[in-house]
């Protein structure tokens, strides 16, 4: 592990001083009930509190979730839990509509999401760059439906199965049998954009006399934001071009950025149901499920009208032999947009109970669940350039992509507690799971993928195979059949427009032809055993093992050992070691994509293909294998004074065979031949290709520091201080495809995330008022540009963003809140490496939208 920066040590020292000083001043204090909350994540069926857990766990209650003015549950959690992060991507097929989330900086598919302790199904969106992650979408869970969130910051694959390499996030739903909660919030950014409206309600109802039904719903609408300068790239600068071309300047409004960079226009309606019914004192039925529908629309890259832009400024010949460019139809270019339409629903239900068995307590939980996620991508204000100018004016909108992911499972979870002469009974938890995951690629409308007339060189057969003009071809249009190469090897500069080809498919995302469509499934069966007990009144131990067999990859066995020893009252040390795994999903194994991407400001057509695609095989792709991991953690917990807690945990996560996309591979004539032979849509116009591989072995190391202090001052006043840090380092230890993973990709993997992050929250209650101040502090990081020969780097410095709010409890029913996120309107350092297309800031975990103010009213009955 590299030595932490001096600024981190100063911040860590300040944290400890803050907590210790507050504790020293306390004369009367009581531990908050949250500190003694019993957690259900981390150790199966062996009740532990946060402080006595052998592994680090954060518990976020509903009251704290409501203190963050965000419409997305992921944004709420990243503000509260420092090792939990989520990016805001503005122009991608994944991060724009399905928000990526991670623990300890690892990819989102290394974190397992649970709802009521049951595995959550994956979203239908697969990241087509970088990690290729296909994670579950927590944004579909309305915040008002959540009773609490438990964030396990430790590897737990031996307990919960695939994906739990970095940890587990468990959403516990409200289970009220009575009562009504309602909330309305509105706000906008300081820039006077991004207006937000959030309406939510939660209703608890009795189910006869022995059960409950809890219904939750949320509607949110978020307007577009733009944090961009005027469009500029390595190939085209709008202001310079306008100064040189009055006709362009007269036809376009340059008072605002042509291409907007920011959050999309979006709407979402999300619901959740949670229900339970006691059949008798020892047996109950339960069920929960959700339905969510959302949509968002954002800008694609601006298609500028000059400088060899591949759609608008490349000449080709029409049937009459004349040369034509699409900028004749679109003299100021055009700005396509794309939208993601997400539908998500699930249902889980089961029977659980308890009974005496063999002199001990026996519990059981028999359950089944089904989940389904669908995402449809639509393209607006675009065209299929290969179909020619007539259709370019009449067919502008397309349904380009349609993906579905579904999953069902059957689970049996059992626990037997028996006295074996130790301090507490031995708890033996065991069970099994059958899981079936599917990924469906659905063919879209023909116009979105078809290769029209102009997708072929010399489509009207003007030239012979000997590169001479046919007698039947137009003779007066200047067709030079001898100029058939882009180089001067044929004796001419450039190439005759007859040989140019136009990109096929919808010009943002190519559609899906029938031959790429299909349903792909993977099945697994697993069994686990976990043993937990307090050996003495000071020493707790936990052993877990899991065997899992995949229909696609074979078998894996993983284990974990966790322990905690209380050296003296209020101070305990804890440690764990375990192995883990993550199996490539059916989506990652089979997804493919052809789309326009911006490389150093130049628009190029890029393709991503499965490893079994002939193009990938030609380039040396190997079949994907599961990722494997070894996780170590060591830390301590302390409660040195009443109302004060402190936890410090260090960890090391080694991942072998980590999945990652290759760097962009420029298409050579040999590769182009493979693309055409494989029948790839737009294969003869693709500039770069890539595919996923088990690319390298990595090591992630770091530590968490979390301190809390609660004090009741009397006279209706109380205070709470919570301070936390997370520091990470990332290293690639061994490259397995060195020739397909360049130095820039390696550097950015190791240095491209903030080195550390801290969250400081202070609240004070005085009568009916509550004030809150929160600081989100981000450490430095460095990015490198893939620009030969210098490969410049930019270091981004430490920064802090402050939140503040004031809450007023009118009476037992109504509460009013006003406040601001990023109250001082702080932005991260502008991107100076590759600020193309008008982008000012890089996508990342640091919010770059600026200050946001809001008002909210909550009602409960």
Secondary structure, DSSP 8 states (H G I E B T S, - for coil): -----HHHHHHHHHHHHHHHHHHHT-SS----GGGG-EE-SSSTT--EETTT-SS-EEEEEHHHHTTS--SSHHHHHHHH-TTEEE-B-SSSSSTTTS--EEETT--GGGEEEEETTEE----S---SSTT------GGGS-GGGEEEEEEE-S--HHHH-TTTTSEEEEEEE---SS-EEEEEEEEEETTS---EEEEEEEEEEEETTTEEEEEEEEEEEE-----B-S-B-SS-BHHHHHHH-HHHHHHS--SS-SS--S--EEEEEEEEEEEEEEEETTEEEEEEEEEEEEEEEEEEEEE-SSTT-TTTS--EE-TTS-EE-GGGT-TT-EEEEEEEEEEEEEEEEEEEEEEEETTEEEEEEEEEEEEEEEEEEEEES---GGG-HHHHHH---EEEEEEEEEEEEEEEEEEEEE--SSSS-EEEEEEEEEEEEEEEE----HHHH---GGGSTTTT--B-TTS-B-TTS-SSS---TT---SSGGGSSSS--GGG-----S-SSB----GGG-EEEEEEEEEEEEEEEEESSSSEEEEEEEEEEEETTTEEEEEEEEEEEEEEETTEEEEEEEEEEEE---HHHHH--EEEEEEETTEEEEEEE--TTSHHHHHTT------EEEEEEEEEEEE--STTEEEEEEEEEEEEEEEEEE---EE--HHHHHHHHHTT-TTTTT--EEE-EEEEEEEEEEEEEEEEEEEEEEETTEEEEEEEEEEEEEEEEEEESSGGGS-HHHHHHHHHSS-SEEEEEEEEEEETTEEEEEEEEEE--EEEE---TTT--EEEE--EEEEEEEEEEE-SSSEEEEEEEESTT--------SS-GGGB-S--BSS--S--EEEEEEEEE-
